[in-house]
């Protein structure tokens, strides 16, 4: 999809929900270790790094990883990482580390666990049949006192099936509710005229949930 330019999920500005809830997400702490699964080339990576946090991204496509460093004018090195069957791209100060690999190959033995997970375009990109595995994997990467900001969408799947996929509230609670507390921070309709015309839907709800272990 990157090669053909089908990158409608990419935003060239810091995500407004991340900026709005950053203090809550970091618990007001400095130098947090933050995971961005399926990060693409989001500018959130540099924004968080510039604030003093260590940022780890995971992406399966080479193009956005290299474009991120080039577009942000960040010098980087590339190393093979046998443990993830892929590579890691690291900024000179190693405060930004982007793994080029299958998301499920990155585990706590490679990077330890994270203080924060910012899930903006990841769960909504995962195949429906892999959602349980995905949620379990994310929870295995989060520290016991960690914080997880989840941004998802919900719409009428009888009219459009994605991408991005629709994630109803009951699915979120099934995936995370047994082990975690889920606090709904926002739900709003972000429908555009383009969506109405091309996807034939009337509503496109964006939902933001704050997830912590019980």
C-alpha positions in Angstrom: 0.0 0.0 0.0 2.9 2.3 0.7 4.3 1.7 -2.8 1.1 2.6 -4.5 0.6 5.7 -2.3 -2.5 4.3 -0.6 -1.6 6.0 2.7 -4.7 7.7 3.8 -4.0 6.9 7.5 -0.7 8.9 7.4 -0.9 12.3 9.1 1.9 14.9 8.7 1.0 16.5 12.0 1.1 15.2 15.5 -2.1 13.3 16.2 -4.5 15.6 18.1 -5.6 12.9 20.5 -2.0 12.1 21.5 -1.2 15.8 22.1 -4.4 16.2 24.1 -3.9 13.2 26.4 -0.1 13.1 26.6 0.1 14.1 30.2 -2.4 11.4 31.2 -0.7 8.9 29.0 2.8 9.6 30.5 1.3 10.1 34.0 3.2 13.4 33.9 6.5 11.6 33.9 9.6 12.3 31.8 11.8 9.9 29.8 9.1 7.3 29.3 9.7 4.4 27.0 6.9 4.5 24.4 5.8 1.8 21.8 4.1 2.8 18.6 2.9 -0.5 16.8 2.6 -0.3 13.0 4.0 3.2 13.2 4.5 3.9 9.5 6.3 7.2 9.3 4.2 9.1 11.8 5.6 12.4 13.0 4.4 11.3 16.5 7.7 9.5 16.7 9.9 12.6 16.5 7.5 14.7 18.5 7.6 12.3 21.4 11.4 11.9 21.1 11.8 15.7 21.1 10.0 15.8 24.4 12.7 13.5 25.9 11.0 10.1 25.6 12.5 7.0 24.1 10.4 5.9 21.2 10.2 2.4 19.7 8.2 1.8 16.5 7.4 -1.4 14.6 6.6 -1.5 10.9 6.5 -4.2 8.3 7.2 -2.0 5.3 10.7 -0.7 4.6 9.6 2.4 2.6 8.0 4.4 5.5 10.7 3.5 7.9 13.4 5.0 5.6 11.2 7.9 4.6 10.7 8.8 8.3 14.4 9.3 8.9 14.9 11.1 5.6 12.0 13.4 5.9 12.8 14.3 9.6 16.5 14.7 8.7 17.6 12.3 11.3 20.9 10.4 10.9 20.4 6.7 11.5 22.1 3.3 11.4 20.7 -0.1 10.4 21.4 -3.4 12.1 20.2 -6.9 11.6 18.3 -8.3 14.6 18.1 -12.1 14.4 15.6 -12.2 17.4 12.9 -10.4 15.4 13.9 -11.8 12.0 14.3 -8.3 10.7 16.3 -5.1 11.2 16.3 -2.1 13.5 16.8 1.5 12.3 18.3 3.7 15.1 18.8 7.4 15.5 22.3 8.4 16.4 21.3 8.9 20.1 19.2 5.7 19.9 16.2 7.5 21.3 14.3 6.5 18.2 14.4 2.8 17.3 12.2 1.5 14.5 12.0 -2.3 13.9 11.4 -3.5 10.4 9.7 -6.9 11.2 6.6 -8.8 11.8 4.9 -7.0 14.8 4.5 -10.3 16.6 8.2 -11.0 16.5 9.0 -8.1 18.8 8.7 -9.3 22.4 9.9 -8.3 25.8 13.1 -10.2 25.5 14.1 -7.9 22.7 13.1 -4.5 24.0 11.8 -5.2 27.5 8.4 -3.8 28.5 7.0 -0.3 27.8 5.7 2.5 30.0 3.4 3.6 27.3 1.7 2.2 24.2 0.2 4.6 21.6 -2.0 2.6 19.3 -3.3 4.9 16.6 -3.4 2.9 13.4 -2.5 -0.6 14.5 -5.5 -2.5 16.0 -7.6 -1.1 13.2 -5.2 -2.5 10.6 -5.0 -6.0 12.1 -7.0 -8.8 10.5 -10.1 -9.5 12.5 -9.1 -13.1 13.2 -5.8 -11.9 14.7 -7.3 -9.4 17.1 -7.1 -11.6 20.3 -3.5 -12.5 19.5 -2.7 -8.8 18.9 -4.3 -7.6 22.2 -2.6 -10.3 24.2 0.7 -9.4 22.5 0.3 -5.7 23.4 -0.5 -6.5 27.0 2.6 -8.7 27.2 4.7 -5.6 26.2 3.2 -3.2 28.7 4.6 -2.8 32.2 2.2 -3.6 35.1 1.8 0.1 35.7 1.9 1.0 32.0 -0.6 3.1 30.1 -2.2 2.4 26.8 -4.0 4.9 24.6 -6.1 3.2 21.9 -7.6 5.0 19.0 -10.2 3.1 17.0 -13.1 3.6 14.6 -16.6 2.3 14.3 -19.0 2.4 11.4 -21.7 0.4 9.6 -19.9 -2.6 8.2 -22.9 -3.7 6.2 -22.1 -0.7 3.9 -18.3 -0.7 4.1 -15.9 -3.3 5.4 -12.6 -1.3 5.7 -9.8 -0.6 5.8 -9.5 0.7 8.5 -11.5 -2.0 10.2 -14.4 -1.1 12.5 -13.9 -2.0 16.2 -17.1 -2.0 18.1 -17.1 -1.3 21.9 -18.0 -4.9 22.8 -14.9 -6.1 20.9 -12.7 -3.7 22.8 -14.0 -5.0 26.1 -13.7 -8.6 25.0 -10.1 -8.0 24.0 -8.9 -6.0 27.0 -11.6 -6.0 29.6 -10.7 -9.2 31.5 -7.2 -7.9 32.5 -7.6 -4.2 32.1 -9.6 -1.2 33.1 -10.9 0.7 30.0 -11.7 4.4 30.3 -13.5 6.0 27.4 -12.0 9.4 26.9 -13.7 10.5 23.6 -16.2 9.4 21.0 -17.0 11.7 18.1 -18.1 11.5 14.5 -15.2 12.3 12.1 -17.2 11.5 8.9 -16.1 13.4 5.8 -17.9 14.0 2.6 -15.4 11.7 0.8 -16.3 8.9 3.2 -20.0 9.4 2.6 -19.5 9.3 -1.2 -16.9 6.6 -1.5 -17.8 4.3 1.5 -21.5 4.9 1.5 -21.6 5.4 5.3 -23.4 8.0 7.3 -21.2 8.0 10.4 -17.5 7.3 11.1 -17.0 7.3 14.9 -13.5 7.8 16.3 -13.1 6.5 19.8 -10.2 7.0 22.3 -9.8 4.7 25.2 -7.3 4.7 28.1 -6.3 1.2 29.2 -4.5 0.2 32.3 -4.0 -3.2 34.1 -6.5 -3.9 36.9 
